[in-house]
Every structure is written in C-alpha cells, then in structure tokens.
Amino acid sequence: MTEKVTDEMLMAFVDGELDADAADDVRRAMAADPSLERRADSFRTSRELAREAFGKVIAETVPERLVTSVMARGSGEGASASRPGKFRTAVPIAAAVALAAGLGGYLLGQIGTPGDTQILGGPVLAQAVGDTLSGEQRSIRVDGQEVSVSVLATYAVEGGLCRTFEATPAVSDAVRGVGCRFGETWHIEVAVAMPDTTGFAPAGAGGVASLDAYLDALGAEGPLGPDEEARRQ
Amino acid sequence: MGAEGHEHGKGMNVDIRPAMVALLPRLRAFAHALARSGDGADDLVQATCEKALRAVDSWTPGTRLDSWMFRIMQNHWIDTTRRERPEVQLDTVLALESAGEDGRRVVEAKLTLGSVGRAIEAMPEDQRAVLVLVCVEDLSYREAADVLDVPIGTVMSRLARARRTIFEAAGPQSKPRSRPGGTG
C-alpha cells in the first residue's frame, strides 16, 4: 500500500476491527516492514496489560450490598394483571451471590447479544426446557432460527424444580444454562456461553462450574432419577 | 409506568435482575475506571443498577444489556461529577501523592500495583474509559463510541494514546503472550 500505516490502523488490525481488505493491506505492509510488527506487538501487549490490571477487580467477590440492591427490588411475588398465575419468587440472595462470584465477566452478562436474548429471554426455550426430560433433546424454532435443546439433568430446589440444559442455535454459539419453575411457568435463570466461545479469561470452564454453584445455592442436591422426575414433571 | 402487575426490573416480562447480577463484576470494572476509588466505584454501580431497573422498559430485548448499562453509568457519572469534577480530580491526585510519601500507607490496591496500574490511574478519564471498554470489557470500537456518545475516530485516538502510555509505563517489555493473527 502506498499510504503510511498509522498506529491507529495497526491497533485496529490487532483488535480485529479492520475489514478483510484493509486487514490484507496491513498484512502486506507488515511483511515488507518489520518495524510494523513491533508496533503491532506493542498494541497486543498493552491490551493484555490493561486486562491484567483490571483482572483483580473483575475476579473479586461482589460486595453483597450490590447484589442485594439489585435482587431485593420489587415484590417478588404477586399476580400480574396480564399473566395468570404468580411471578416466581425472587431469586434467593445466596443464589445471586454465587452467580456473581463465579461467573465474573463471562458471556452471561451479554444476555442481549443479538439472537441470544430472543432465544434466552423468550418463553419458547423456557417452555421447551420444561417439557423435556433429562437426557432428551428436542428442536424448537425461535424467531425463525432452529435451536436444538438438550436437557442434561433435573434438580429439586427450594420452592421448585430446575433443569440444566444446552441450547445450540443453528447459527450462533451454544449456551449452557439453568431453567427453573418456581410457580407455574418455566424461566431461564442463567446461561453461559460454552467454553470455546470468546469470553473473559480465564477459560470458560469456570462459568460452567458456576451453574453448579447456582444450583447449590438454590439447595439442589443430586440430579433426580427418572421416577422422581416423572413424578414432579 | 406503574402498570398493574408490572414489577420492578421486569420490563416486557423479561426479568433482567439475574443477568444484571451476573454483570456486576464487569460493571464494577467500568465503574472503577470512572470513579477510581473502590467505594466510589461501588456507589456508582449501585446507582446505575437502580436507574437501569427503573428504566427497564427502555431496554430492547435483543440488544446488549451490558452496553446499555455502561451507557447509563457513563451518563450518571457525568451528571453527578460535572459540578464537582475539578475538586474530585484534585483530591485524588493529592491522595496518590501522599500515599507515595508515606511508604506504609496502604493505597487501595484495586489495580495491579506497579507502573502500569499507576499509569492507568493517572491518565485522563476519557482515555481510561475507552481503554476499559475496549480492552477489558471487549466492546467493539463502535459499541464503545455508542456508550460514550463520541465518534469512532475519537475512540480510536484516545485508545491509541492510552495504550501507548501503558506500554511505555511497563518498561522493557517482552513479547505479548498470545499472538492471535489480527483478523479483518
């Protein structure tokens, strides 16, 4: 390329912000000029340094007063004029703290990624989790997209029933999560992107382990056997 | 607002509270970029969550909850510090200086101790905010620009400056640990 490669172009290249053509241009320029690679490296390094500097803040256990200020709002129970039946009881504070401590900066926080919330936030997936027994799988359609839903296990918890599931949309990353029924309807309570998607370091395995912490905090014991599950279904 | 049966945090029948709780660590990180002190950061997070819960109906399911909340936090921070900002910054500078003179004073070690942490704390807030949104919260340049309500070019120039600063502060540095071939 004839124009000089600026720092900002190198930075954008390193951050994956350039389109394919522009990225190719930069690669060609870097092949011809080793000093560009050094400058690009400085941007990779500074990105890591920033993440490390804030890693401690992200990994800290969240002060309980923050969790309480979010979860203790609202009446938690009560009938809706527009929906028959009760809203489920508010998530117990202990469960919410397990959520925050374990999941940290994981992708769960991005409920609202285009596509994901349509899938995770809507009633179709929640109902599918409710209708599917442990070890079974079904396909659903959400917003025109095909999603494969597998239920992993079912647990009795304080005040209701929960299921761990994996939802794999056709064109985006799989999520693993917990759906629960505390009253009459099932809701998706928490979900994490599967470990091989991009997420905040360290690797996403901790996010999946935190689904267990969430269930523990709700008082789940072992997974239910098929007879017990059928009884509670 | 106040429709019968409409509950706090449950806009359009989506309860965002569990997702919000899971976001708290990341909200604290951005709050720390703005407020710097640990208590100030947590106060900012709490105020942001309260505002977000009240305004839940203005969040569109399908859009990023984290970006939406970062935006609320940024706006709230500007609103509450605009009057006080010169004094706030001065106090913080003095605190950092006096902590340096008395070697035994414990500085809130929220960031990595050392030159990088100090450089981040000392840089202009505008640069620190962009640095955290892009490099720690993994927002794209476009998303960071939307949160901060500035053009993308501004995000890039602040980001480049911030990163040059911390790279220099780190001193003789080895190669980065990971080398994802920058993709387009």
Chai-1 contact restraints between the chains, C-beta under 6 A:
chainA,res_idxA,chainB,res_idxB,connection_type,confidence,min_distance_angstrom,max_distance_angstrom,comment,restraint_id
A,D7,B,A160,contact,1.0,0.0,6.0,A-B,restraint_1
A,E8,B,M156,contact,1.0,0.0,6.0,A-B,restraint_2
A,E8,B,A160,contact,1.0,0.0,6.0,A-B,restraint_3
A,M11,B,A160,contact,1.0,0.0,6.0,A-B,restraint_4
A,F13,B,G182,contact,1.0,0.0,6.0,A-B,restraint_5
A,V14,B,G182,contact,1.0,0.0,6.0,A-B,restraint_6
A,G16,B,T183,contact,1.0,0.0,6.0,A-B,restraint_7
A,E17,B,Y141,contact,1.0,0.0,6.0,A-B,restraint_8
A,L18,B,G184,contact,1.0,0.0,6.0,A-B,restraint_9
A,D19,B,G184,contact,1.0,0.0,6.0,A-B,restraint_10
A,A20,B,G184,contact,1.0,0.0,6.0,A-B,restraint_11
A,A23,B,G184,contact,1.0,0.0,6.0,A-B,restraint_12
A,D41,B,P176,contact,1.0,0.0,6.0,A-B,restraint_13
A,S42,B,F167,contact,1.0,0.0,6.0,A-B,restraint_14
A,F43,B,R163,contact,1.0,0.0,6.0,A-B,restraint_15
A,R44,B,P176,contact,1.0,0.0,6.0,A-B,restraint_16
A,T45,B,F167,contact,1.0,0.0,6.0,A-B,restraint_17
A,T45,B,Q173,contact,1.0,0.0,6.0,A-B,restraint_18
A,T45,B,P176,contact,1.0,0.0,6.0,A-B,restraint_19
A,S46,B,R163,contact,1.0,0.0,6.0,A-B,restraint_20
A,S46,B,I166,contact,1.0,0.0,6.0,A-B,restraint_21
A,S46,B,F167,contact,1.0,0.0,6.0,A-B,restraint_22
A,R47,B,C135,contact,1.0,0.0,6.0,A-B,restraint_23
A,E48,B,P176,contact,1.0,0.0,6.0,A-B,restraint_24
A,L49,B,V116,contact,1.0,0.0,6.0,A-B,restraint_25
A,L49,B,I166,contact,1.0,0.0,6.0,A-B,restraint_26
A,L49,B,A170,contact,1.0,0.0,6.0,A-B,restraint_27
A,A50,B,L131,contact,1.0,0.0,6.0,A-B,restraint_28
A,A50,B,C135,contact,1.0,0.0,6.0,A-B,restraint_29
A,A50,B,V136,contact,1.0,0.0,6.0,A-B,restraint_30
A,R51,B,V136,contact,1.0,0.0,6.0,A-B,restraint_31
A,E52,B,T112,contact,1.0,0.0,6.0,A-B,restraint_32
A,A53,B,L111,contact,1.0,0.0,6.0,A-B,restraint_33
A,A53,B,T112,contact,1.0,0.0,6.0,A-B,restraint_34
A,A53,B,V116,contact,1.0,0.0,6.0,A-B,restraint_35
A,A53,B,G117,contact,1.0,0.0,6.0,A-B,restraint_36
A,A53,B,I120,contact,1.0,0.0,6.0,A-B,restraint_37
A,F54,B,A29,contact,1.0,0.0,6.0,A-B,restraint_38
A,F54,B,V136,contact,1.0,0.0,6.0,A-B,restraint_39
A,V57,B,R28,contact,1.0,0.0,6.0,A-B,restraint_40
A,V57,B,A29,contact,1.0,0.0,6.0,A-B,restraint_41
A,V57,B,H32,contact,1.0,0.0,6.0,A-B,restraint_42
A,V57,B,K110,contact,1.0,0.0,6.0,A-B,restraint_43
A,I58,B,P25,contact,1.0,0.0,6.0,A-B,restraint_44
A,I58,B,A29,contact,1.0,0.0,6.0,A-B,restraint_45
A,V62,B,L24,contact,1.0,0.0,6.0,A-B,restraint_46
A,L66,B,L24,contact,1.0,0.0,6.0,A-B,restraint_47
A,L66,B,V45,contact,1.0,0.0,6.0,A-B,restraint_48
A,L66,B,Q46,contact,1.0,0.0,6.0,A-B,restraint_49
A,V67,B,V21,contact,1.0,0.0,6.0,A-B,restraint_50
A,S69,B,Q46,contact,1.0,0.0,6.0,A-B,restraint_51
A,S69,B,C49,contact,1.0,0.0,6.0,A-B,restraint_52
A,V70,B,R17,contact,1.0,0.0,6.0,A-B,restraint_53
A,V70,B,M20,contact,1.0,0.0,6.0,A-B,restraint_54
A,V70,B,V21,contact,1.0,0.0,6.0,A-B,restraint_55
A,V70,B,C49,contact,1.0,0.0,6.0,A-B,restraint_56
A,M71,B,R17,contact,1.0,0.0,6.0,A-B,restraint_57
A,R73,B,H8,contact,1.0,0.0,6.0,A-B,restraint_58
A,R73,B,G9,contact,1.0,0.0,6.0,A-B,restraint_59
A,R73,B,L53,contact,1.0,0.0,6.0,A-B,restraint_60
A,G74,B,E7,contact,1.0,0.0,6.0,A-B,restraint_61
A,G74,B,H8,contact,1.0,0.0,6.0,A-B,restraint_62
A,G74,B,G9,contact,1.0,0.0,6.0,A-B,restraint_63
A,S80,B,G5,contact,1.0,0.0,6.0,A-B,restraint_64
A,A81,B,E4,contact,1.0,0.0,6.0,A-B,restraint_65
A,A81,B,G5,contact,1.0,0.0,6.0,A-B,restraint_66
A,S82,B,G5,contact,1.0,0.0,6.0,A-B,restraint_67
A,V91,B,P18,contact,1.0,0.0,6.0,A-B,restraint_68
A,A96,B,V21,contact,1.0,0.0,6.0,A-B,restraint_69
A,L99,B,V21,contact,1.0,0.0,6.0,A-B,restraint_70
A,L99,B,A22,contact,1.0,0.0,6.0,A-B,restraint_71
A,A100,B,V21,contact,1.0,0.0,6.0,A-B,restraint_72
A,A100,B,L24,contact,1.0,0.0,6.0,A-B,restraint_73
A,L103,B,A22,contact,1.0,0.0,6.0,A-B,restraint_74
A,G104,B,P25,contact,1.0,0.0,6.0,A-B,restraint_75
A,G105,B,P25,contact,1.0,0.0,6.0,A-B,restraint_76
A,G105,B,R26,contact,1.0,0.0,6.0,A-B,restraint_77
A,L108,B,A22,contact,1.0,0.0,6.0,A-B,restraint_78
A,G109,B,A22,contact,1.0,0.0,6.0,A-B,restraint_79
A,G109,B,L23,contact,1.0,0.0,6.0,A-B,restraint_80
A,G109,B,R26,contact,1.0,0.0,6.0,A-B,restraint_81
A,G109,B,D66,contact,1.0,0.0,6.0,A-B,restraint_82
A,Q110,B,D66,contact,1.0,0.0,6.0,A-B,restraint_83
A,I111,B,A19,contact,1.0,0.0,6.0,A-B,restraint_84
A,I111,B,L65,contact,1.0,0.0,6.0,A-B,restraint_85
A,G112,B,T63,contact,1.0,0.0,6.0,A-B,restraint_86
A,G112,B,R64,contact,1.0,0.0,6.0,A-B,restraint_87
A,G112,B,L65,contact,1.0,0.0,6.0,A-B,restraint_88
A,P114,B,G62,contact,1.0,0.0,6.0,A-B,restraint_89
A,T117,B,P61,contact,1.0,0.0,6.0,A-B,restraint_90
A,T117,B,G62,contact,1.0,0.0,6.0,A-B,restraint_91
A,Q118,B,G62,contact,1.0,0.0,6.0,A-B,restraint_92
A,G121,B,V14,contact,1.0,0.0,6.0,A-B,restraint_93
A,G121,B,P61,contact,1.0,0.0,6.0,A-B,restraint_94
A,E189,B,P18,contact,1.0,0.0,6.0,A-B,restraint_95
A,V190,B,P18,contact,1.0,0.0,6.0,A-B,restraint_96
